[in-house]
């Protein structure tokens, strides 16, 4: 029976991702890899991560890729950089780019081997633009950050899906499914608890892959939805 593996925030850690996929998951072509977004920023090789996931798609693997706030940040900074014009010899300030660079964008830009955002090939931007905001399954809803349960239609608020730091789940609004998300790093012990205990209406799978200097963090995870088996891959990019 095909397996479904959910992988959260990768943040530019290519070798860690490849080790998780190729040494631990070892997916068959009919298995499904479901990514929760934040492919880019912070880690050393955002370009490599994008290339790798795109190559899996091209090889025919079943990939579901969601958008994270770092993809949104990246896109906005790139688009504003394209729009920046010179006026009387002064270059306008790209405020989105300034903020993006402070939150992991500098490492992402370096992975493309340039200090000029406009030199980043547009097909990377287009791929990120086309990412889904959420994915529905029979027993779960997958999203990067969370859902706005204050609304009647919880799937109408895409800003919350990318950016929220906390939410109070109301399972009856999503047919009593559990929310699986990333975005907010939590400890491995807490992640294990939420997986094992059905009293939690959510599972946060983000263990802060790039936080390898903090005890209980610094791993990239994969959760198999049929067996609820958890694979744990320590960061090997930032050791």
N, C-alpha and C positions, 0 to 999 in steps of 0.2 A: 504494500500500500504506500503511495507517495507520502513523503514527509513534508511538513511545512516548518521552516526555520525562520524565526524572527530575529533580526540583527539590528541593534540600535546604533547610536551615535558613533561614527568611525573617526571623524575629525582628522582626516589626512594621514592616518596610520596604516599605510599600505601593507607593510610586511606582516603586521599583526592581523589584518583582515585576511590576507592570503593564507596565513598559517591556520586561522580559524576555519576557513572554507575548505582548504585543500588537505589539511592534516587531521582536522577534527570532524567537520561535517561530512566531507567527501560526498557531495550531492550527486544523485543520479539525475539524468536529464528530466525525469518526470517529477522530481522533488521541486519544491517551491522555496525560493529565498525571498523573504519579505523584509525590506530595509525601511527603518523608521526615520530616515533623514539625517541631516548633519553629516554628510559625506566629507565636507570640506572644513578648512580653518583649524588653527591651533597646532596640529601635527605637521610633520615635515613634507608630506607628499600628497597634497590634495589632488593635483593633476593625475598622479598615479592611481589614486583611488577611483576617480572618475573614469579613467581609461580602463581600469580593471573591471568595474561593474558594467561599463558599456561592452567590453569584450565578452563577458559572460552572456549578455543579451544576444550579441552577434553569434555566439556559439550555440544558441538555441536553448539556453537554460531559462527556466520559468522564473522571471524576476518581477516582483512588485516593488516599486521604489517610490517612497513618499518624500515630500518636501519638508525640510526643516527650516528653522529660522535663519541658520547660517547660509543656506542656499538663497533664501530671500534677501538677506543682507548683501551677499555677493552680487546677485543680479542687480539690485538697486544701485550699488556703488558703480558697477560696470556701465549701466545705462546712463547714470548721471555724468560719468566721465566722458561718455560719447557726446553728451550734450554741452559740456563745458566749452565756452568760446573765449577767445581773447578780446579784451576791450582796452584800447589805448595802451597796449603793451602789457597789460596785467591779466593774468590768468585767474578766472573765477575759482572760488573755493568749492571743492566737492566735499560737502560735510558728511555725506553718507560714507564716502571712501575713508575720510579721516577716522570715523568711528569704527568702520570695518577693520581697518589696519590695527586698531588697538585691541580688537577682540578676536585675534587669530588670522585676520586677513593678510597680514604681512607675510606670514609663513606660507599662506596659500599663493600669494603673488610670487614669492621666491620659487615655488615649485614649478611655475611656468617659465622660469629663467628670464624674467623681465621685471623692470620696475615701471613699465607702462601698461596700465590696465587695458588700454584699447588694443594692445597687441595680443591679448588672449583670444584665441579663435572663437568665433561666435557659436560654433556648434556645441561648445561646452555650456554656454549660456542658454542656448535653446533647449538642451537636454534638461537643465535644471528648471527652466520655465515650465516644461511639460510634466514635471513630477506631480503625482496625485497628492491631495491634501489628506485623504483618509482611505481606508480600505475596510470593507465590511465582510465578515465571515459569519458562519452560523452561530458561533458561541463567543465571538470577540469582535471588537472594533479596534482597528489599528490606526494610530495617529502619532504625530511627532511629539506634541506637548500635552494636549488634553482637549476637553470639550466644554462648551459653555452650557451647563445644565440649567441655567436660568431661563433659557429660551425654550419655546415649545418645539422648535426644530433645532435640535442640538447640532445638526450637520450643516447649518447655514453660516456659522461664524468661523471663517477661515483664519482670521487673525488670532483667535484663541487657540486654534489647532497648531499654530506655529510658535506662539510666544508665551502662553500662560505658564506661570510657575506653580499654580495650585488650582484645584477645582474640587468641588464636592459632588461626587457621582450620585446620580439618581437613576439606578438601573432600570426602573420601569419605563424610562423615556427611550431606552435603547433595547427594548425587548429582553431585559435582564441579561444582556451580554456583558462581558468584562472588557474594560478598556486596557489595551496594552500600548504603552507609550515610552518615550525616552525624555530627553531634554534636561531634566533635573537629575544630576548625579546623586545616587544613594548607595549605601553600603551593600556589599555582597550578602551580608547576613539579612538585611531587610528585604532584598530582592528574593532570597531563598524563602523567607517567611511568606511573602505575598504569593509566591508560586504554590507553596504547599497548603496555604490556608484559603479556602473558598470564601471566607467572610470578608476578604478584601475585594472590592468591586473593580480594582485596577491592579495592573502589574507594571511597575516602572523598571525597565531593563537597563537604564543608563547607569553604568558603574564608573563613569568618568575615565574613559580609556586613556586620556592624556594625563590623568592625575596619578602618575606612577610613583610619586614620592609621598603618597598619603596612604596610610594603613587601611586596608579594606577596600581600596579603590584601585584604579589603574588597569582594569581588565576590559576586554571586548567580549561580549556575551552572545550566545545564540540559544534561543528557546524553541524546542520542538513542540508544536501545539497538540499533537496527538498523544504523546507520552508525557509531556511536560518535563522532558529531559533538558537540563541546562548544561551547555558547554561553556567553559571559562578559558579564555585565551589571554594570558598576561601580555602587556604591551612590550613588544620587542623593537619598536621604532624609537623610543625615547628613553631606553634603559641607560 
